[in-house]
């Protein structure tokens, strides 16, 4: 009989709490996919491992390589809306961090900037998504940094011309 009274009391407390704070039940029922729970929910992909490595990487060359790999992999799968958000997040991150990495990249590449696909991929994606006004500054930054076109290994003058059309 005691268990029946305790169960009724617990149910009564839950109803009162639910009336006072409706999001309380929602918070209990929703499973948050935190980094600690991610391995329990699904197996980590190669992209997950790249992102985890990026969180720990402090070397500019290492960050550049990881960001470029993340951007290229997520760009391939950007037809999925979640992957498109991921692509844009890390492409913007790479574009914003590249000026700080420029000296290390030049030193590792014999005094020249290597090809960096993130600028071209992000600018093209923004135009495809209907935001050509955001693509122009990215192209201008690429030209200002003296980046090379990743396809033909020549200066990104063609990117600047494409942006003016």
Secondary structure, 3 states (H helix, E strand, C coil): CHHHHHHHHHHHHHHHHHHHCCHHHHHHHCCCCCHHHHHHHCCCCHHHHHHHHHHHCCCHHHHHHHHHHHHHHHHHCCCCHHHHHHHHHHHHHHHHHHHHHHHHHHHHCCCCCCECHHHHHHHHHHHHCCCHHHHHHHHHHHHHHCCECCCCCCECHHHHHHHHC
